[in-house]
């Protein structure tokens, strides 16, 4: 059976879709990973997941999948968060965002949060996550598009803006950059290639089915009344 990948806004615009190697479905919500295990999936990739529009994926589901012999990989968004919390039990974390959370360079879940459209329009991103802002600012500095002062101003505005309101237009204007530079910066960003979340998600896709770098810990899953109830709900 093919691998199953939960993804949405992180891969928007990349052209990636289900193929011979994997099935791609909408961002995961509570119960989806358990359901995938019961359906017989042996490789699960977690990129995007819901967190406000519905209940998020439980850590218990990941442990259930690992204990059932599944390979579970995470990257980019919800997948990076869960992998940073579960890698010691055998979940495979992929990419820079995962590493930043694993090593505590980042600790706020909201840094990967964004607003996006529904599946009918390809989970179109409507705001920009802080992890992508930081990556773009770093690249603009390296390219000489921004100086240190401008980079600091952009980062400060982005950091204090709620993820539901954070857009490039809002951030650049809030940083007090000249109007003509703002337009040039928007064009540069649009032409700069895939964002960090997209790059990390692509790394996950390229890692599906590869040997896990860390062996699965045996006996890591024990049911609680809550996980037993969730499993019963998934089965029905």
Secondary structure as GFF3:
##gff-version 3
##sequence-region A 1 236
A	DSSP	beta_strand	3	6	.	.	.	ID=ss1
A	DSSP	three_ten_helix	9	11	.	.	.	ID=ss2
A	DSSP	beta_strand	22	25	.	.	.	ID=ss3
A	DSSP	alpha_helix	32	38	.	.	.	ID=ss4
A	DSSP	beta_strand	43	46	.	.	.	ID=ss5
A	DSSP	alpha_helix	59	67	.	.	.	ID=ss6
A	DSSP	beta_strand	71	75	.	.	.	ID=ss7
A	DSSP	alpha_helix	78	86	.	.	.	ID=ss8
A	DSSP	three_ten_helix	87	89	.	.	.	ID=ss9
A	DSSP	beta_strand	92	94	.	.	.	ID=ss10
A	DSSP	alpha_helix	95	102	.	.	.	ID=ss11
A	DSSP	three_ten_helix	109	112	.	.	.	ID=ss12
A	DSSP	three_ten_helix	119	121	.	.	.	ID=ss13
A	DSSP	alpha_helix	130	143	.	.	.	ID=ss14
A	DSSP	alpha_helix	148	160	.	.	.	ID=ss15
A	DSSP	alpha_helix	168	174	.	.	.	ID=ss16
A	DSSP	alpha_helix	179	190	.	.	.	ID=ss17
A	DSSP	alpha_helix	196	207	.	.	.	ID=ss18
A	DSSP	alpha_helix	225	235	.	.	.	ID=ss19
###
